[in-house]
Every structure is written in C-alpha cells, then in structure tokens.
Amino acid sequence: MRKLSFLLLFLMVAVFASAQVATDIYWVQFTDKANSPYSIDNPEAYLSPRALQRRANLGIGIDEYDIPVNPQYLQAVASCGAELLNPSKWLNGVTVHVTNPDVIEAINALEFVLNVRSCPNDMKAQDWKRHWLDKELEPVAANWGMKGYYGGAETQAKQLNALMLHDTGFDGTGVVIAILDGGFYGADTHPCFDNMREEGRLLGVRDFVFGSTTVYSQSTHGTSCLSTMAAFVPNTMVGTAPKASYYLIHTEDAENENIVEEYNWVSGAEYADSLGVDVCSTSLGYIDFDMPQWDHPFSHFDGHTAPMTIGAEIAASRGMICVNAAANEGPGTCTLGIPGDAEHILTVGAVNAFGERASFSSVGPTYDGRIKPDVMAMGEGTFVASGWGSDYYNGNGTSFATPVLAGAVACLRQARPYAKVQEICNVIRQCGDRASNPDSYYGYGVPDFSQAFELLATTEPNEPYSGKVLSVYPNPSQGEVHVLLNQGASAEVAVFDITGRHLFDHHFNGLNHTSLENHLNSLTSGVYFINAVSELGSETIKLVITK
C-alpha cells in the first residue's frame, strides 16, 4: 500500500471491484521474435495511422521493439494450459494465470522461453490494505481560491504560466493524452467532464487489470488526476489541457501490490503508443510489494533495471512524452518510486501554492547520481474533482502535481508539434525557477511554460528544403511532392526509407522530374531520405510524408 499512500496522501477513495486478480500470476519471458508474421516493413499491421504520423513528424523509425510478441509463442503457452493475460512487445513476454505447477514446467520446456517469473500475492497484505483504506481520511473541503475563469484550479495552472499557452490558442486541441492509473470511478458521470464527452474527446478506455470493458471502478484516483487536465466548467474548474483528447487506461490494482502491475503498465503504454498518444501521465510508482522478494533496492533505481522503467524509456523513444509522479516518501536518499528514475521522462515533485516543496515529496538522486525529480508542480492543496457525485476538493500528493504539469506539456506539444521529445523535456527543465542550481529536492524547479514556448525552435519542417543540389517541397507533404534541381547539369538521386532500405534510383537532369515525383507521391506515410550527388557535392534530404 505504500505506493498508493505515497502518491495520494489522505485522499484516494477505493471502490473495490467484485472481481479478484488471480494470485497465481507469472511472467513468461521469450528469447526472441523469430518467424513472426509481423515485420518492420509493414507497421500498419500493428500501429495506427496516428502513431505512424507522430513518428513521421518526429523522424522516428520502426524497430524490433515495435514488432508484437510472436502469436505462435503465445498460442504455445496457452496450449500448455496457461490463461494469457497481457503480452508486452517491448519486454517480449506475457503475463499468465496458472494454478497447476505442471503447466509452468511445460512452459519452461518450450525452446523459445527464456524463463518464467512468479508474481504471487500475499493475502494478508491484501487484508491490510483494505483495513488501511477503511481508515483513510476524507478529502479536505475545497478551497476555491480566486474563483475566476479557472475556478479553484487557477492557482495551479497559473503557477506554471500555462494560462499564457491557453491565451495564445494552445489548449490541447488535437493532442492525445493517456492516463495510466488505478481506476476512474465517477469519471463517466462527473459534470466537469461533460464537455469532453459531448465533444467526443474521450477516445476510449482499456483495462489491463481485470480485462474488463470498463475502467469506472475500483478507485477514484484516476478521476481526480484526469480533472486537473480535462475539467472544463468555466468559473468552477478548468484544467491545464481542457480541449485535449483522452484515453483512460487501468493498470494499477488498488487491492494488491504486485510486480505484475509494472508489466500491466508497460502493456498499457504500448497500447497508448499504438494509438498515437502524445503524452502519457502516470501517477503511480513502485518501491515495495506484498512479497518482499520483489521489492526494489536502491541499486534498481539506475534508469534501466525495473520493468516499468525499461518500458518508460522505450515509450519515450517512440515519441511519447512520459510524465510520472516522483512519489510521496519524503526526504532521504532516493525515495522515488519506479519509474521515477527513468532518464528520458519528466519526473514530477510537489510544491504548494507558494512554490515551496511539500514535505512529503520524494527526492533523488538516482542510483547512478542523476538529479530527480526533474521539475515541480502544485501537489499540495491541488484543486481536483471527486469521483463521488459532482464534488470538488483540495488534495495532496505528487499524484496531482503530475497531471497538472502533463496538461501544460500537452499544450506545449500542440504549439510545437515537430519538437523532439527530449527537446521539449530539456526546455521544460531549462525554464525551471531553479535551473541555475538544480538539486534532488526541487530538481530544476517550477517551470515557466511561457518561456518554454519561446525557447523551443519555431522553425517547423513545413518549408521547401533548398539545399545546394535539390529543393524538395512541400516538406512535410500530405502526398504531393515536387523536386527541383538547384544548380548543375544533373544529379544522381537515391531514395531510402527510415530503415535504410533502398527504394529508388533516378538520374535527374532537372527536366525529367516526373518519374522521381511520381515515385515520391506513391510513398505511404513515413520518413524518407533522398540522397543527391552532383558535381557540386552530395547531400541527404529528409522527407516527411503524412497522408
């Protein structure tokens, strides 16, 4: 229960689902992805058009991590008698439910199985959690603050200077956010989400805990986190990304503390990636589990050991901006929760309305000496919606600081759609009020998103590329591409895809442009490279196509 307590002090109310997660859970690790029916050359089979367009915008290719788990391997495991739960292509394995030890022996005997990891639950620990939740304090009555257009949420948005982004027209429109959490009880009925539902901006839900068709159970935690971004009731509550679109993904089991939840999260993040999600907001973290053999020692906080940290790093490399709570374990030496140690995500600590660190906010450094948290946002006295009825309240926890900041990140992504993930993360750190002297208590401080907006490069790849040999325009292109020879009599042109596969050769004299342009116009959405060689020299031009 430490995870839930450190991420939401005195606040979260759990609504236990009638279903129970099986206690006999295992992780099956595969050796490879050999003989898969999926391939790098056909990403449309496992990534949505939006996911492919996001990668094209950011110049990110397809690699083996993107290839789904071999379905033949999954079928073989199921044929041994296991119930398949959630596969993970990034970790190349699957969680299963097994009650017969002979089934585990049969799975271990499969030639493509590297190992099988047991993930048992401690029923006594589950009983203790129920007792803890029964004793949990009620939320604090809502403090409405200034109660202007943003209502009770004005202070937390204003602290990040997110209002400037909204005033400039960047309110999250067109950006997709996924919230990975422990349940969204009441999110389907609370009036602060009426606008999101009416405009069709709640794009979908997915449950990786029970395999259910709904996520509106078990906990109100995700509902409150969602409200800090998505709420839109002027003069009552307006969140930091009030016009973004959302997916609600349930990965955390409020009744258990099991390492399988890390695997659930990775599967959930993969799902978000496949849908083309831009920003992942997660107010979860893991240190201790029901069974102490799975606890994370300090040495695991090195950025590349824990399953969820590995997944977060891969998610960032796919082009998603991952924003994760630091945890609420207070001061010390690395009191973070996994995956707060991941290098290429934004780990968020909590401050109060005056920018002072909340005493409960977790600190770094990581095991390998990196500064964490990265930045801070308002997580003490944060104004949030309750999952019960139509109420609001003030809550404490890095759980709430995280989505407050994630909403502002989404608006920045809207403003700068072609900025790389790490460009955005680095600029946000750079704009922190402690950027000149960062430490493991505040990280780089509270960022100013107005400054981040100004500092991010404004030159987008939407102008004709005029090199010394060729001009290629428009770039990005929605299908129609034109090529001009700038100087010289001719050029030898070769076209490659993002994987380096040679697609086309053309002797280009400036007059016979039709063949080259017809080839380029026939390409599907993606990132391509045009290599041109003439008497003036050689150059390589990146072409982005988004159909």
QUIMOSUL-V799009 format. One record per pair of residues at least 24 apart in sequence whose C-alpha atoms are under 6 Angstrom apart, sorted by the first residue. I is the first residue (numbers start at 1). J is the second residue. If there is no record, write none. Layout:
BEGIN
i:I j:J
i:I j:J
END
This chain:
BEGIN
i:1 j:129
i:3 j:285
i:3 j:286
i:6 j:327
i:6 j:328
i:6 j:329
i:7 j:327
i:7 j:328
i:7 j:397
i:7 j:398
i:7 j:399
i:8 j:397
i:8 j:399
i:9 j:396
i:9 j:397
i:10 j:137
i:11 j:139
i:12 j:221
i:13 j:220
i:14 j:218
i:14 j:219
i:15 j:218
i:15 j:219
i:16 j:218
i:17 j:218
i:23 j:120
i:23 j:121
i:24 j:97
i:24 j:98
i:24 j:99
i:24 j:120
i:25 j:96
i:25 j:97
i:25 j:119
i:26 j:95
i:26 j:96
i:26 j:117
i:26 j:118
i:26 j:119
i:27 j:94
i:27 j:95
i:27 j:116
i:27 j:117
i:28 j:93
i:28 j:94
i:28 j:116
i:29 j:93
i:29 j:113
i:29 j:114
i:29 j:115
i:30 j:92
i:30 j:93
i:30 j:112
i:30 j:113
i:30 j:114
i:31 j:112
i:31 j:113
i:31 j:114
i:33 j:70
i:36 j:70
i:47 j:274
i:48 j:274
i:48 j:275
i:50 j:276
i:51 j:274
i:51 j:275
i:51 j:276
i:53 j:546
i:56 j:526
i:56 j:527
i:56 j:544
i:57 j:418
i:58 j:418
i:58 j:420
i:61 j:498
i:65 j:90
i:88 j:267
i:122 j:290
i:125 j:290
i:126 j:255
i:126 j:256
i:140 j:393
i:140 j:394
i:141 j:393
i:142 j:392
i:142 j:393
i:142 j:394
i:147 j:235
i:148 j:235
i:149 j:234
i:149 j:235
i:150 j:234
i:150 j:235
i:150 j:237
i:150 j:238
i:151 j:235
i:151 j:236
i:151 j:237
i:152 j:237
i:152 j:383
i:153 j:237
i:153 j:383
i:156 j:378
i:160 j:447
i:160 j:448
i:160 j:449
i:161 j:448
i:161 j:449
i:161 j:450
i:162 j:408
i:162 j:449
i:170 j:411
i:171 j:241
i:171 j:243
i:171 j:411
i:172 j:241
i:172 j:243
i:172 j:244
i:172 j:410
i:172 j:411
i:173 j:243
i:173 j:244
i:175 j:244
i:176 j:244
i:176 j:245
i:176 j:246
i:176 j:277
i:176 j:278
i:177 j:246
i:177 j:277
i:177 j:278
i:177 j:279
i:177 j:280
i:178 j:246
i:178 j:247
i:178 j:280
i:179 j:248
i:179 j:249
i:179 j:280
i:179 j:281
i:179 j:282
i:180 j:249
i:180 j:250
i:180 j:282
i:181 j:222
i:181 j:250
i:181 j:251
i:181 j:252
i:182 j:250
i:182 j:252
i:182 j:253
i:183 j:215
i:183 j:217
i:183 j:218
i:183 j:219
i:183 j:222
i:183 j:250
i:184 j:215
i:184 j:216
i:184 j:219
i:184 j:220
i:184 j:222
i:184 j:223
i:185 j:216
i:185 j:217
i:185 j:219
i:185 j:220
i:185 j:387
i:186 j:387
i:187 j:223
i:190 j:390
i:192 j:231
i:192 j:232
i:192 j:233
i:193 j:231
i:201 j:245
i:202 j:245
i:202 j:246
i:203 j:246
i:203 j:247
i:204 j:247
i:205 j:247
i:205 j:248
i:205 j:249
i:206 j:249
i:207 j:249
i:207 j:250
i:208 j:250
i:208 j:251
i:208 j:264
i:209 j:251
i:220 j:387
i:223 j:387
i:224 j:384
i:224 j:385
i:224 j:386
i:225 j:400
i:225 j:403
i:227 j:384
i:227 j:385
i:228 j:384
i:228 j:404
i:229 j:407
i:240 j:407
i:240 j:408
i:241 j:407
i:257 j:289
i:257 j:290
i:258 j:289
i:262 j:308
i:266 j:311
i:278 j:320
i:279 j:320
i:279 j:321
i:279 j:322
i:280 j:322
i:281 j:323
i:281 j:403
i:282 j:324
i:283 j:324
i:283 j:325
i:283 j:399
i:285 j:337
i:285 j:338
i:286 j:337
i:286 j:338
i:287 j:337
i:299 j:367
i:301 j:341
i:301 j:366
i:301 j:367
i:302 j:366
i:302 j:367
i:302 j:368
i:303 j:341
i:303 j:342
i:303 j:343
i:308 j:339
i:309 j:339
i:309 j:342
i:321 j:421
i:325 j:398
i:325 j:399
i:325 j:402
i:326 j:362
i:327 j:362
i:327 j:398
i:328 j:360
i:328 j:361
i:328 j:362
i:329 j:360
i:329 j:362
i:330 j:359
i:330 j:360
i:330 j:361
i:330 j:362
i:331 j:362
i:331 j:363
i:334 j:363
i:334 j:364
i:334 j:365
i:335 j:362
i:335 j:363
i:336 j:362
i:336 j:363
i:341 j:366
i:346 j:374
i:347 j:373
i:347 j:374
i:348 j:373
i:348 j:375
i:348 j:376
i:348 j:402
i:349 j:373
i:349 j:376
i:349 j:398
i:350 j:376
i:350 j:377
i:350 j:378
i:350 j:379
i:350 j:398
i:350 j:401
i:351 j:377
i:351 j:378
i:351 j:379
i:352 j:378
i:352 j:380
i:363 j:440
i:363 j:441
i:364 j:440
i:365 j:440
i:371 j:440
i:372 j:440
i:372 j:443
i:373 j:443
i:374 j:443
i:374 j:444
i:375 j:443
i:375 j:444
i:375 j:445
i:375 j:446
i:376 j:445
i:376 j:446
i:377 j:401
i:377 j:446
i:427 j:452
i:428 j:452
i:476 j:544
i:476 j:545
i:477 j:545
i:478 j:545
i:478 j:546
i:478 j:547
i:479 j:521
i:479 j:547
i:480 j:521
i:481 j:521
i:482 j:517
i:485 j:510
i:491 j:533
i:491 j:534
i:492 j:532
i:492 j:533
i:493 j:531
i:493 j:532
i:494 j:530
i:494 j:531
i:495 j:529
i:495 j:530
i:496 j:528
i:496 j:529
i:497 j:528
i:498 j:527
i:498 j:528
END
